[in-house]
Amino acid sequence: MDNNIAADSNRTIEPKMQFTGKVVKVSLAGAVIDIGIDKPAVLHISQIVAADNTPVKRVEDVLKLNDEVNVWVKRVAKKDGEERIELTMIQPLALEWREIKVGESVKGKIVRLEKFGAFVEIGAERPGLVHISEMAHGYVKVPGDVVKEGDEIEAQVLEVNRRKKQIKLSMKALLPEPEEVVEEKPKPAARPAPKTARKPSEGKDEYKPARKPRPSGGNSNAAIMQEVNASDEPQLTAMEMALQEAMAKSKSKKQRAEPRKQKNRGAEQEDILERTLKSKAQND
C-alpha cells in the first residue's frame, strides 16, 4: 500500500517515508490509517489537509472510512513499550534546518535569477542563494551567463542562518581549480660589448707610468705633504732663473733712480721760473 516502498511489517519505519494508506477509523481527534504494517499509524487533525487548503474543523469533512490518502511519516514514538507511528498529510521538507550541514553538497533547481545571484530550491524551508561571486572561478558579469531558471545544479553549503532563514551556497566550491598559465618572458637580447677608445698596439704591452715609491713609515704626515707639494711645483731651468734675477735687479735700479729724477726736475723748473722773472723785470 506504499507508493514507493513495498509493504513489509518488519521494515524499519523512518520519518519522511511516504505511504498510500486506507482510513480504518475516524474520531474527533483524527483518524487511524492502515499503511500495511502491523503497527498503529495515527493521523492527527492538525496534520489533515483539505482539498482547498482551508482549516479542518471536523475530520468527517475531509476523511471517511475506507478513503485512500497519501501520507508521510512525521515521527516514530514509543508509548507504553510499543512504537506509535504519527502521520501527516503535509509533505515534509526534504531538508529540515537541523539537517542542513555546512560543507555538504546539495542538489536543487534554479527558481529565480537576480542581479546579485540565483535562488535554488533544495527542498528546505527557504531556497538557498548562490551569490554571483560563487558561481564560477572566473569573473561573471551577470548570473544569466552561467545558469538559467529551471537548471538543475549541485552546490556546496557555505553558511546556514536559521534565525534569518538564510542558506548560502557555492557552485564554484565543487568545480576544479583552474590551472594557472605561466607565461614565459622572452630573454633579453645580449648587449654588445662596449667599444674601447683605443686599443693597445699588437705585440706590445700598454704603457703604464711607474709608480712613485711611498715614503718610509718613519716620515710624518707633514713631511709627506711637503714632499707631495714640492713634487707638484714646476722645476725652473738655469736660463729662466738668470732672467728672473736680471729683471729683479733692473727693477731695483729704477726704484733708486726715481727720486733723483724727481729732484732734478724740480730744480730745472725753479731755474726756468727765475729766468722768466728776470727777463720780465728788464723789459719793464
Backbone as numpy.savetxt, mean C-alpha at the origin, in Angstrom:
# Nx Ny Nz CAx CAy CAz Cx Cy Cz
-43.94 -42.00 3.32 -44.75 -40.80 3.32 -43.91 -39.54 3.32
-42.64 -39.68 3.21 -41.71 -38.57 3.18 -41.41 -38.21 1.74
-41.43 -36.94 1.41 -41.13 -36.51 0.05 -39.73 -36.87 -0.38
-38.78 -36.73 0.53 -37.36 -36.89 0.18 -36.72 -38.12 0.78
-37.30 -38.66 1.83 -36.68 -39.78 2.53 -37.70 -40.89 2.69
-37.33 -42.08 2.39 -38.24 -43.22 2.53 -38.57 -43.44 4.00
-39.81 -43.89 4.26 -40.24 -44.12 5.64 -39.42 -45.22 6.27
-38.91 -44.93 7.46 -38.11 -45.91 8.19 -38.23 -45.58 9.67
-38.83 -46.48 10.42 -39.07 -46.20 11.83 -37.80 -46.17 12.65
-36.71 -46.69 12.08 -35.47 -46.76 12.84 -34.48 -45.63 12.50
-34.82 -44.82 11.51 -33.86 -43.78 11.12 -33.82 -42.67 12.16
-32.71 -41.92 12.14 -32.55 -40.80 13.06 -33.28 -39.59 12.51
-34.11 -39.00 13.32 -34.86 -37.81 12.91 -34.07 -36.58 13.35
-33.86 -35.68 12.42 -33.08 -34.48 12.70 -33.87 -33.25 12.29
-33.59 -32.11 12.91 -34.28 -30.86 12.55 -34.10 -30.54 11.07
-35.11 -29.93 10.50 -35.17 -29.48 9.11 -35.47 -30.60 8.12
-35.63 -31.83 8.59 -36.07 -32.91 7.68 -37.49 -32.62 7.22
-37.75 -32.87 5.95 -39.07 -32.61 5.38 -39.85 -33.92 5.21
-41.15 -33.87 5.55 -42.02 -35.04 5.42 -43.37 -34.60 4.82
-44.00 -35.57 4.17 -45.41 -35.41 3.81 -46.21 -36.32 4.75
-47.00 -35.73 5.63 -47.72 -36.51 6.66 -49.23 -36.44 6.52
-49.91 -37.24 7.34 -51.38 -37.31 7.32 -51.90 -36.90 8.69
-52.92 -36.07 8.68 -53.53 -35.62 9.93 -54.32 -36.78 10.53
-53.96 -37.21 11.73 -54.66 -38.32 12.39 -55.45 -37.85 13.60
-55.22 -36.62 14.04 -55.97 -36.11 15.19 -55.92 -34.59 15.18
-57.01 -33.97 15.52 -57.09 -32.50 15.57 -57.56 -32.11 16.97
-56.96 -31.09 17.55 -57.34 -30.58 18.88 -57.26 -29.06 18.85
-57.62 -28.45 19.98 -57.56 -26.99 20.06 -56.12 -26.49 20.00
-55.19 -27.27 20.51 -53.79 -26.85 20.56 -53.04 -27.15 19.29
-53.59 -28.03 18.45 -52.87 -28.37 17.24 -53.36 -29.66 16.63
-52.40 -30.44 16.07 -52.78 -31.69 15.41 -51.64 -32.69 15.55
-52.05 -33.99 15.45 -51.07 -35.08 15.45 -50.95 -35.54 14.01
-49.68 -35.65 13.56 -49.41 -35.98 12.16 -48.65 -37.30 12.10
-49.11 -38.17 11.21 -48.42 -39.45 10.97 -47.41 -39.21 9.85
-46.12 -39.32 10.21 -45.08 -39.11 9.19 -44.37 -40.43 8.84
-44.98 -41.54 9.22 -44.45 -42.84 8.83 -43.48 -43.45 9.78
-43.42 -42.97 11.00 -42.55 -43.57 12.02 -43.41 -43.89 13.24
-42.84 -44.71 14.14 -43.62 -45.13 15.30 -43.47 -44.17 16.47
-43.11 -42.94 16.19 -42.98 -41.93 17.25 -44.01 -40.85 17.01
-44.58 -40.31 18.09 -45.59 -39.25 17.91 -44.96 -37.99 17.33
-45.66 -37.38 16.38 -45.22 -36.13 15.77 -46.36 -35.14 15.88
-46.13 -34.04 16.57 -47.21 -33.08 16.84 -46.95 -31.77 16.11
-48.02 -31.11 15.71 -47.96 -29.83 15.01 -48.74 -28.81 15.83
-48.03 -27.85 16.44 -48.69 -26.85 17.28 -49.40 -25.83 16.40
-50.46 -25.24 16.95 -51.25 -24.29 16.18 -50.42 -23.10 15.70
-49.39 -22.72 16.49 -48.55 -21.59 16.09 -47.68 -21.91 14.87
-47.56 -23.20 14.53 -46.75 -23.61 13.41 -47.58 -24.00 12.20
-48.91 -23.75 12.27 -49.81 -24.06 11.16 -49.94 -22.82 10.27
-49.85 -22.99 8.98 -49.91 -21.88 8.03 -51.16 -22.02 7.19
-51.96 -20.94 7.13 -53.16 -20.94 6.29 -52.76 -20.69 4.84
-53.65 -21.02 3.92 -53.35 -20.88 2.50 -53.10 -19.43 2.12
-53.80 -18.49 2.77 -53.62 -17.06 2.47 -52.69 -16.37 3.46
-52.01 -17.18 4.26 -51.04 -16.67 5.25 -51.68 -15.79 6.33
-52.99 -15.94 6.54 -53.64 -15.20 7.62 -53.45 -15.96 8.93
-53.51 -15.26 10.07 -53.35 -15.94 11.36 -54.40 -17.04 11.55
-53.97 -18.16 12.12 -54.86 -19.31 12.34 -55.47 -19.20 13.74
-56.81 -19.12 13.82 -57.48 -19.03 15.10 -57.96 -20.41 15.57
-58.41 -21.25 14.61 -58.85 -22.61 14.95 -58.18 -23.58 13.99
-57.74 -24.70 14.54 -57.06 -25.71 13.72 -58.00 -26.23 12.65
-59.30 -26.44 13.00 -60.26 -27.00 12.06 -60.45 -26.14 10.81
-60.09 -24.84 10.92 -60.25 -23.96 9.76 -59.21 -24.27 8.69
-58.14 -24.95 9.09 -57.05 -25.23 8.13 -56.87 -26.73 7.91
-56.93 -27.50 8.99 -56.64 -28.94 8.89 -57.88 -29.76 9.29
-58.03 -30.88 8.58 -59.08 -31.85 8.90 -58.47 -33.24 8.91
-59.17 -34.18 9.48 -58.65 -35.55 9.56 -58.36 -36.09 8.17
-57.27 -36.81 8.07 -56.80 -37.47 6.84 -56.25 -36.51 5.77
-56.17 -35.20 6.13 -55.53 -34.27 5.20 -54.03 -34.57 5.11
-53.47 -34.43 3.91 -52.02 -34.56 3.76 -51.40 -33.16 3.81
-50.34 -33.06 4.56 -49.67 -31.76 4.73 -48.15 -31.94 4.60
-47.50 -30.88 4.10 -46.03 -30.85 4.08 -45.54 -30.22 5.38
-44.69 -30.94 6.04 -44.16 -30.46 7.32 -42.65 -30.67 7.38
-42.03 -29.92 8.31 -40.60 -30.06 8.58 -40.40 -30.32 10.08
-39.35 -31.02 10.40 -39.03 -31.27 11.80 -38.48 -29.98 12.40
-39.17 -29.48 13.41 -38.71 -28.25 14.09 -37.65 -28.60 15.12
-37.93 -29.62 15.92 -36.95 -30.10 16.88 -37.39 -31.46 17.40
-36.43 -32.15 18.00 -36.71 -33.46 18.61 -36.44 -33.32 20.10
-37.48 -33.49 20.92 -37.36 -33.32 22.37 -37.70 -34.63 23.07
-37.19 -34.74 24.28 -37.48 -35.93 25.08 -38.42 -35.55 26.21
-39.48 -36.35 26.38 -40.44 -36.10 27.46 -40.86 -37.44 28.05
-40.68 -37.54 29.37 -41.02 -38.77 30.10 -40.25 -39.97 29.52
-39.00 -39.73 29.13 -38.15 -40.83 28.68 -38.31 -41.21 27.23
-39.24 -40.59 26.51 -39.37 -40.91 25.09 -39.30 -39.65 24.24
-38.88 -39.85 22.99 -38.70 -38.72 22.08 -40.04 -38.17 21.62
-40.08 -36.88 21.49 -41.28 -36.19 20.99 -40.84 -35.33 19.81
-41.45 -35.55 18.67 -41.06 -34.82 17.46 -42.02 -33.67 17.25
-41.45 -32.45 17.19 -42.27 -31.26 16.97 -42.11 -30.83 15.52
-43.26 -30.60 14.87 -43.28 -30.27 13.45 -43.66 -28.81 13.22
-43.45 -28.36 11.99 -43.84 -27.02 11.57 -44.22 -27.02 10.10
-45.20 -26.20 9.74 -45.55 -26.02 8.34 -44.78 -24.82 7.73
-44.01 -24.12 8.56 -43.19 -22.99 8.10 -41.83 -23.54 7.66
-41.51 -23.32 6.40 -40.23 -23.86 5.90 -39.07 -23.22 6.65
-38.24 -24.03 7.27 -37.12 -23.47 8.04 -36.04 -22.90 7.12
-35.24 -22.06 7.70 -34.11 -21.48 6.96 -33.05 -22.55 6.74
-32.44 -22.49 5.59 -31.35 -23.45 5.33 -30.20 -23.21 6.28
-30.01 -21.94 6.65 -28.93 -21.58 7.58 -29.49 -20.72 8.69
-29.44 -21.22 9.91 -29.78 -20.41 11.07 -28.56 -19.55 11.43
-28.80 -18.50 12.19 -27.68 -17.63 12.56 -26.58 -18.40 13.27
-26.96 -19.29 14.14 -25.96 -20.05 14.89 -25.18 -21.01 14.01
-25.73 -21.30 12.82 -25.07 -22.25 11.93 -24.10 -21.59 10.94
-24.16 -20.27 10.86 -23.28 -19.57 9.92 -21.94 -19.32 10.59
-20.90 -19.91 10.05 -19.58 -19.83 10.65 -18.62 -19.05 9.74
-17.84 -18.18 10.36 -16.84 -17.42 9.60 -15.80 -18.38 9.03
-15.50 -18.22 7.76 -14.51 -19.06 7.11 -15.09 -20.21 6.30
-16.37 -20.55 6.52 -16.96 -21.65 5.76 -17.45 -21.16 4.40
-17.59 -22.09 3.49 -18.07 -21.76 2.13 -19.57 -22.00 2.05
-20.26 -21.11 1.34 -21.70 -21.23 1.14 -22.02 -21.02 -0.34
-23.12 -21.61 -0.77 -23.59 -21.43 -2.14 -24.89 -20.64 -2.11
-25.09 -19.83 -3.13 -26.30 -19.03 -3.18 -26.55 -18.45 -4.55
-27.62 -17.68 -4.63 -28.04 -17.08 -5.91 -28.03 -15.55 -5.77
-27.52 -14.88 -6.80 -27.53 -13.43 -6.82 -28.97 -12.95 -6.98
-29.46 -12.17 -6.00 -30.85 -11.70 -6.04 -30.96 -10.20 -6.29
-29.88 -9.45 -6.07 -29.94 -8.01 -6.32 -28.52 -7.44 -6.50
-28.40 -6.53 -7.45 -27.12 -5.84 -7.69 -27.24 -4.38 -7.28
-26.21 -3.91 -6.62 -26.11 -2.49 -6.26 -24.74 -1.98 -6.72
-24.57 -0.65 -6.66 -23.28 -0.08 -7.08 -22.13 -0.60 -6.22
-22.42 -0.86 -4.94 -21.37 -1.25 -4.00 -21.17 -2.76 -3.90
-22.03 -3.57 -4.55 -21.86 -5.01 -4.47 -23.10 -5.77 -4.89
-23.16 -7.05 -4.47 -24.28 -7.93 -4.85 -24.80 -8.66 -3.62
-26.13 -8.80 -3.55 -26.77 -9.54 -2.47 -27.02 -10.98 -2.94
-26.71 -11.91 -2.03 -26.76 -13.34 -2.37 -27.70 -14.05 -1.39
-28.66 -14.77 -1.95 -29.57 -15.58 -1.12 -28.88 -16.90 -0.81
-28.56 -17.11 0.47 -27.85 -18.33 0.87 -28.71 -19.21 1.77
-30.00 -18.86 1.94 -30.88 -19.65 2.78 -30.93 -19.18 4.21
-30.34 -18.01 4.50 -30.36 -17.47 5.85 -31.53 -16.49 5.99
-31.66 -15.92 7.18 -32.75 -14.96 7.41 -32.61 -13.74 6.50
-31.39 -13.34 6.24 -31.11 -12.21 5.36 -30.11 -12.63 4.28
-30.19 -12.02 3.11 -29.18 -12.31 2.08 -27.81 -11.82 2.53
-26.78 -12.50 2.05 -25.43 -12.05 2.33 -24.99 -11.02 1.29
-23.98 -10.21 1.64 -23.49 -9.17 0.74 -22.05 -9.48 0.33
-21.84 -9.48 -1.00 -20.49 -9.55 -1.54 -20.13 -8.14 -1.99
-19.24 -7.49 -1.24 -18.83 -6.13 -1.62 -18.05 -6.18 -2.93
-18.11 -5.08 -3.68 -17.45 -5.04 -4.99 -15.96 -5.33 -4.90
-15.36 -4.97 -3.76 -13.93 -5.21 -3.57 -13.62 -6.68 -3.29
-14.68 -7.50 -3.02 -14.49 -8.91 -2.70 -14.96 -9.82 -3.85
-15.16 -9.24 -5.04 -15.63 -10.04 -6.17 -14.51 -10.68 -6.96
-13.38 -10.01 -7.02 -12.26 -10.52 -7.81 -10.97 -9.93 -7.26
-9.84 -10.54 -7.66 -8.55 -10.03 -7.19 -8.19 -8.71 -7.86
-8.63 -8.54 -9.09 -8.33 -7.31 -9.80 -9.37 -6.23 -9.56
-9.22 -5.12 -10.27 -10.15 -4.00 -10.13 -11.47 -4.33 -10.83
-12.58 -4.06 -10.13 -13.92 -4.26 -10.69 -14.61 -2.90 -10.71
-15.00 -2.45 -11.89 -15.64 -1.14 -12.04 -17.06 -1.16 -11.50
-17.86 -2.13 -11.96 -19.24 -2.29 -11.47 -19.50 -3.78 -11.25
-20.37 -4.15 -10.28 -20.64 -5.57 -10.02 -21.12 -6.32 -11.26
-21.84 -5.63 -12.15 -22.35 -6.28 -13.35 -21.27 -6.79 -14.28
-20.03 -6.32 -14.10 -18.92 -6.83 -14.91 -18.54 -8.26 -14.51
-18.96 -8.68 -13.32 -18.57 -9.99 -12.80 -19.75 -10.94 -12.70
-20.90 -10.46 -12.19 -22.08 -11.32 -11.99 -23.33 -10.61 -12.48
-24.39 -11.37 -12.58 -25.71 -10.80 -12.91 -26.76 -11.51 -12.06
-27.94 -10.92 -11.95 -29.00 -11.50 -11.14 -29.37 -12.90 -11.65
-29.50 -13.81 -10.70 -29.83 -15.20 -11.05 -28.63 -16.12 -11.09
-27.43 -15.56 -11.09 -26.22 -16.40 -11.11 -26.08 -17.17 -9.81
-25.68 -18.43 -9.95 -25.35 -19.25 -8.78 -23.86 -19.08 -8.49
-23.52 -18.72 -7.27 -22.11 -18.49 -6.92 -21.76 -19.23 -5.63
-20.47 -19.31 -5.39 -19.96 -19.86 -4.12 -19.08 -18.80 -3.50
-19.24 -18.60 -2.20 -18.49 -17.55 -1.51 -18.09 -18.03 -0.12
-17.17 -17.28 0.46 -16.70 -17.59 1.81 -17.25 -16.55 2.78
-17.66 -17.01 3.97 -18.20 -16.10 4.98 -17.04 -15.33 5.63
-17.12 -13.99 5.55 -16.09 -13.14 6.16 -16.49 -12.67 7.55
-17.77 -12.34 7.71 -18.22 -11.77 8.99 -19.71 -12.02 9.16
-20.12 -12.25 10.42 -21.54 -12.45 10.75 -21.88 -11.53 11.92
-22.84 -10.65 11.69 -23.29 -9.74 12.73 -24.79 -9.97 12.94
-25.10 -10.77 13.95 -26.51 -11.15 14.17 -27.33 -9.96 14.64
-26.71 -9.06 15.41 -27.44 -7.90 15.92 -27.87 -6.99 14.77
-26.97 -6.76 13.81 -27.29 -5.91 12.65 -27.89 -6.70 11.49
-28.00 -8.02 11.67 -28.54 -8.88 10.61 -27.72 -8.75 9.32
-26.40 -8.83 9.47 -25.50 -8.67 8.32 -24.62 -9.90 8.15
-24.47 -10.31 6.90 -23.58 -11.42 6.55 -22.68 -10.93 5.41
-21.39 -10.86 5.67 -20.45 -10.40 4.65 -19.76 -11.60 4.01
-19.76 -11.60 2.68 -19.21 -12.72 1.91 -18.08 -12.25 1.01
-17.29 -13.21 0.55 -16.19 -12.91 -0.38 -16.11 -13.99 -1.45
-16.13 -13.55 -2.71 -15.95 -14.48 -3.82 -14.46 -14.69 -4.11
-13.69 -13.63 -3.98 -12.27 -13.73 -4.35 -11.47 -14.59 -3.36
-12.03 -14.78 -2.13 -11.33 -15.62 -1.14 -11.23 -17.06 -1.61
-12.15 -17.48 -2.50 -12.13 -18.85 -3.01 -11.46 -18.96 -4.38
-10.99 -17.83 -4.90 -10.33 -17.83 -6.20 -8.82 -17.95 -6.01
-8.12 -18.61 -6.93 -6.66 -18.72 -6.80 -6.00 -17.36 -6.96
-4.92 -17.19 -6.23 -4.18 -15.93 -6.32 -3.58 -15.80 -7.72
-3.70 -14.61 -8.33 -3.10 -14.42 -9.65 -1.58 -14.45 -9.57
-0.97 -15.04 -10.59 0.49 -15.09 -10.61 1.04 -13.72 -10.97
2.06 -13.34 -10.23 2.69 -12.04 -10.50 3.62 -12.17 -11.70
3.44 -11.27 -12.63 4.28 -11.25 -13.83 5.44 -10.29 -13.57
6.64 -10.86 -13.56 7.84 -10.05 -13.31 8.43 -9.65 -14.65
8.44 -8.37 -14.91 9.02 -7.88 -16.16 10.51 -7.68 -16.00
11.25 -8.29 -16.93 12.70 -8.14 -16.88 13.09 -6.79 -17.48
13.84 -6.05 -16.70 14.29 -4.75 -17.18 15.47 -4.94 -18.13
15.48 -4.20 -19.25 16.61 -4.33 -20.19 17.91 -3.88 -19.54
18.96 -4.64 -19.83 20.25 -4.29 -19.26 20.77 -3.02 -19.92
21.35 -2.11 -19.13 21.88 -0.87 -19.72 23.05 -1.17 -20.65
23.09 -0.43 -21.77 24.18 -0.62 -22.73 25.51 -0.22 -22.10
26.55 -0.99 -22.48 27.88 -0.71 -21.93 28.38 0.64 -22.42
28.88 1.45 -21.51 29.40 2.75 -21.88 30.80 2.62 -22.49
31.08 3.40 -23.58 32.43 3.34 -24.15 33.45 3.93 -23.20
34.67 3.40 -23.29 35.74 3.88 -22.41 36.05 5.33 -22.74
36.23 6.20 -21.73 36.52 7.62 -21.99 37.85 7.78 -22.72
37.87 8.73 -23.69 39.09 9.00 -24.46 40.05 9.84 -23.62
41.32 9.44 -23.63 42.34 10.17 -22.88 42.84 11.35 -23.70
43.28 12.42 -23.03 43.76 13.63 -23.73 45.03 13.35 -24.50
45.87 12.52 -23.99 47.12 12.18 -24.68 47.50 10.75 -24.35
48.26 10.16 -25.21 48.72 8.80 -25.01 50.22 8.78 -24.88
50.75 8.02 -24.00 52.22 7.93 -23.89 52.81 7.32 -25.16
54.00 7.75 -25.49 54.69 7.25 -26.68 54.90 5.76 -26.56
54.68 5.09 -27.70 54.83 3.64 -27.69 56.29 3.27 -27.45
56.50 2.33 -26.63 57.85 1.83 -26.36 58.60 2.67 -25.36
58.03 3.81 -24.88 58.71 4.66 -23.91 57.83 4.83 -22.69
58.48 4.96 -21.56 57.73 5.19 -20.33 57.30 6.64 -20.25
56.12 6.87 -19.75 55.63 8.23 -19.59 56.47 8.95 -18.56
56.84 10.23 -18.92 57.71 11.00 -18.03 56.98 11.35 -16.76
57.62 11.13 -15.65 57.09 11.50 -14.35 58.16 12.29 -13.61
57.85 13.51 -13.14 58.86 14.29 -12.42 59.28 13.59 -11.14
60.55 13.72 -10.87 61.07 13.07 -9.66 60.57 13.80 -8.43
60.25 13.04 -7.44 59.78 13.62 -6.20 60.94 14.15 -5.38
60.71 15.31 -4.75 61.74 15.85 -3.87 61.77 15.05 -2.58
62.95 14.80 -2.08 63.05 14.04 -0.83 62.43 14.82 0.32
61.74 14.09 1.15 61.14 14.73 2.33 62.22 15.08 3.34
62.04 16.17 4.06 63.04 16.50 5.11 63.00 15.44 6.19
64.14 15.29 6.85 64.25 14.28 7.90 63.33 14.62 9.05
63.04 13.62 9.83 62.10 13.80 10.92 62.55 14.78 11.96
63.89 15.14 12.00 64.39 16.04 13.02 64.03 17.48 12.75
63.75 17.88 11.49 63.42 19.28 11.18 62.07 19.64 11.77
61.97 20.90 12.24 60.70 21.39 12.77 59.78 21.79 11.64
58.53 22.04 11.99 57.55 22.46 10.98 57.91 23.79 10.38
58.40 24.72 11.19 58.79 26.05 10.68 59.90 25.93 9.66
60.89 25.07 9.97 62.00 24.88 9.03 61.50 24.30 7.72
60.51 23.39 7.83 59.96 22.77 6.61 59.26 23.82 5.77
58.47 24.71 6.42 57.76 25.75 5.68 58.71 26.74 5.06
59.83 27.08 5.81 60.83 28.01 5.27 61.48 27.43 4.03
61.74 26.13 4.12 62.38 25.47 2.99 61.45 25.44 1.78
60.13 25.21 2.06 59.17 25.19 0.96 59.06 26.57 0.32
58.99 27.63 1.18 58.87 28.99 0.66 60.10 29.38 -0.14
61.27 28.99 0.37 62.52 29.32 -0.33 62.58 28.65 -1.67
62.04 27.42 -1.73 62.07 26.70 -3.00 61.12 27.30 -4.01
60.10 28.07 -3.50 59.14 28.67 -4.41 59.65 29.97 -5.03
60.70 30.69 -4.39 61.19 31.96 -4.91 62.00 31.73 -6.18
61.85 32.63 -7.17 62.62 32.47 -8.41 64.11 32.76 -8.18
64.98 32.04 -8.78 66.44 32.20 -8.65 66.93 33.21 -9.70
67.63 34.32 -9.25 68.16 35.37 -10.15 69.51 34.97 -10.70
69.72 35.39 -12.00 71.05 35.15 -12.60 72.02 36.23 -12.15
73.31 36.04 -12.43 74.36 37.01 -12.04 74.15 38.34 -12.75
73.72 38.30 -14.01 73.50 39.54 -14.77 72.34 40.33 -14.18
71.24 39.59 -13.76 70.09 40.28 -13.19 70.45 40.92 -11.86
71.30 40.23 -11.11 71.73 40.79 -9.81 72.56 42.05 -10.00
73.47 42.07 -11.01 74.33 43.24 -11.26 73.51 44.42 -11.72
72.46 44.15 -12.59 71.59 45.20 -13.08 70.81 45.83 -11.94
70.30 45.00 -11.02 69.56 45.54 -9.88 70.46 46.40 -9.01
71.68 46.00 -8.83 72.62 46.77 -7.99 72.92 48.12 -8.63
73.14 48.18 -10.00 73.45 49.43 -10.69 72.28 50.38 -10.61
71.06 49.87 -10.75 69.89 50.72 -10.68 69.73 51.29 -9.29
70.08 50.55 -8.26 69.99 51.06 -6.90 70.97 52.20 -6.67
72.22 52.06 -7.22 73.24 53.12 -7.05 72.82 54.38 -7.78
72.28 54.27 -9.01 71.86 55.43 -9.78 70.76 56.18 -9.06
69.84 55.46 -8.47 68.75 56.08 -7.74 69.28 56.85 -6.54
70.30 56.30 -5.88 70.88 56.95 -4.71 71.59 58.26 -5.10
72.29 58.26 -6.26 72.98 59.47 -6.73 71.98 60.57 -7.06
70.90 60.21 -7.71 69.88 61.21 -8.07 69.30 61.84 -6.84
69.06 60.99 -5.80 68.49 61.54 -4.58 69.45 62.53 -3.91
70.79 62.29 -4.01 71.76 63.20 -3.39 71.92 64.49 -4.22
71.80 64.41 -5.54 72.01 65.58 -6.41 70.81 66.50 -6.41
69.65 66.06 -6.07 68.44 66.87 -6.15 68.50 68.11 -5.28
68.99 68.08 -4.02 69.07 69.30 -3.19 70.00 70.34 -3.80
71.12 69.90 -4.42 72.07 70.85 -5.03 71.41 71.60 -6.17
70.69 70.91 -7.01 70.05 71.56 -8.14 69.05 72.59 -7.67
68.32 72.25 -6.65 67.34 73.20 -6.13 68.02 74.44 -5.56
69.21 74.28 -4.92 69.95 75.40 -4.34 70.51 76.31 -5.43
71.10 75.72 -6.46 71.66 76.50 -7.57 70.56 77.25 -8.30
69.39 76.57 -8.47 68.29 77.22 -9.16 67.83 78.45 -8.38
67.82 78.40 -7.06 67.39 79.53 -6.25 68.37 80.70 -6.34
69.69 80.41 -6.34 70.72 81.48 -6.44 70.64 82.17 -7.79
70.41 81.39 -8.84 70.34 81.94 -10.19 69.14 82.88 -10.31
68.02 82.50 -9.71 66.83 83.35 -9.77 67.05 84.65 -9.02
67.75 84.62 -7.90 68.04 85.85 -7.14 68.94 86.79 -7.94
69.91 86.22 -8.66 70.84 87.02 -9.45 70.09 87.74 -10.57
69.21 87.01 -11.21 68.42 87.60 -12.30 67.57 88.73 -11.76
66.96 88.53 -10.59 66.11 89.55 -10.01 66.91 90.81 -9.68
68.15 90.63 -9.16 68.98 91.77 -8.76 69.39 92.58 -9.99
69.76 91.90 -11.07 70.17 92.61 -12.28 69.00 93.36 -12.90
67.84 92.76 -12.79 66.66 93.42 -13.35 66.38 94.73 -12.61
66.50 94.74 -11.30 66.25 95.93 -10.50 67.26 97.03 -10.79
68.53 96.62 -11.00 69.58 97.62 -11.26 69.35 98.28 -12.63
68.96 97.49 -13.58 68.75 98.03 -14.93 67.58 99.00 -14.93
66.58 98.76 -14.16 65.42 99.62 -14.08 65.78 100.93 -13.41
66.66 100.87 -12.39 67.05 102.08 -11.68 67.84 103.01 -12.57
68.71 102.43 -13.40 69.50 103.24 -14.33 68.60 103.91 -15.36
67.67 103.28 -15.83 66.76 103.83 -16.84 65.94 104.98 -16.26
65.69 104.98 -14.97 64.92 106.04 -14.36 65.78 107.30 -14.19
